[in-house]
Amino acid sequence: MDGFDQPSFNAQMGLRGIPERNVRRMNATMNEGLRNPQIIKRRAAPGSIPFRSMPEEFTALMRAHRQRWQALVRSSGLQPE
């Protein structure tokens, strides 16, 4: 579709209610791993680009995606079967 771009991405998520300190610790560990040259090289082989972020950034990204897709589905007139 002209003008349509939807990159895929992978993310680590957990259940709501995980203590903030645990979220921060897991995030720091993941971000540290994504700085490792061997991991960067392995992820780049299939075309992935390692992207480090903070939980707040990911939350904002997910909200933006949800709003975009909700608007697209509503404007399409699609209905669940």
DAFEN-V591906 format. One record per backbone hydrogen bond with DSSP energy under -1.0 kcal/mol. NH is the residue of the N-H (numbers start at 1). CO is the residue of the C=O. Records with the same first field share a line. If there is no record, write none. Layout:
NH->CO ; CO
This chain:
4->1
18->15
23->19
24->20
25->21
26->22
27->23
28->24
29->25
30->26
31->27
32->28
33->29
34->30
35->32
36->33
40->36
41->37
42->38
43->39
44->40
45->41
47->44
48->43
58->54
59->55
60->56
61->57
62->58
63->59
64->60
65->61
66->62
67->63
68->64
69->65
70->66
71->67
72->68
73->69
74->70
75->71
76->72
77->73
